[in-house]
């Protein structure tokens, strides 16, 4: 077999390898583009959700509490209790969203 034919065969093999790597890179890039666009959509939706709740300003109600009452609420730990309750409810909802569990249990 002549040398030029082997060289030509090796050149064809190298071209096919390069083509395969290029196609895999293109597919990976396309999937990353789709994932990036999905993340941008999620960020947009979360920003819109944050704007929706910006009208709910709880600080105006807390600022209106008389100082004596605020001291009593601080001494009994109402802020910590409310945060524990909110965290517990959030964890319960998250755990119940696991597949094959009921949402009402």
N, C-alpha and C positions, 0 to 999 in steps of 0.2 A: 504494500500500500504506500503510495507516494506521501511525502511529508506535507505537501500543500493540502492534501485531502484531510489529513489528521488535523492540521492547523485550522482548516475551514470547519471541521466538525467541532473542535474545541471552541472556536469563535461562536458557532451557533449555540452550543451549550451555555457559554457565558452570557450570550444575549438572552436566552430563555430564563436563566437564573435572575438576571437583572430585571427582566420583564416581570417575573413572579414577585420579586421583592418590591418592585415599584407598584404593582397592583395591590399587594398587601398594605403598603404604606398609604396608598390612596383610599383603600377601604377603611383603614384605621383613622385617617384624617376625616373622612366623611362621618364616621361614627362619633368622633370627638366634636365635630361641628354640630351634629344633632344634639349631643349631650350639652354642649355649651349654650345652644339656643334654648333648650329646655330649662337650664338653670337661669338664664336671663328672664325667661317667662315667669319662673317661680319668684325671682327677686322682684319683678314688676308687680306681681300679685300681692306679695307680702308688703311692699311699699304702699300699695293701694289699701290694703287692710289696715296698716298703721295709720294712714290718713283718715280712715273711717272712724277709728277709735280716738283720734286726737281731740274730738269734740267732748269726749268724756273726761273732764278735768276734775279729779277727785280732790286735788289740793285746795280748791276753793271751799270745800266743805270742811276739810281738816283745819284750815286756817280759821274757820268760824267757831271752832270749839273753844269755850272759855278755858283759861289756863289751869284752873283748879281741876276741871273735868279731864283735861289732857294729862295732868299729872297722875290722877287716879287710874286712867286707862293705861298709862305707861307702867305704873306700879303693878297692876294685875297681869301685865304681859299680853294685852289684847293684840298688839301688832304681830308678835311672834305666833300667837295662836291662829290668827287669820292666815298668816303665811303658811303655817303647817297644814291647815285645812285645805288651802288652795293647792299646795304641792301634793297632798294626798289624793285629792280629786283628780288632778292631772295625771298622776301615776296610775290611778285606777283606770282612767279612760284609755291611757296608752296601753296598759296590759290587756284590756279587753278588746283592743283592736287587733290583737294577734289572731291570725287565721285559726279557724276551727274552734273558736270559743264564742259563747253567746254574749251579746251586748247587754243583756239584762241581768246577768248573774253577779 
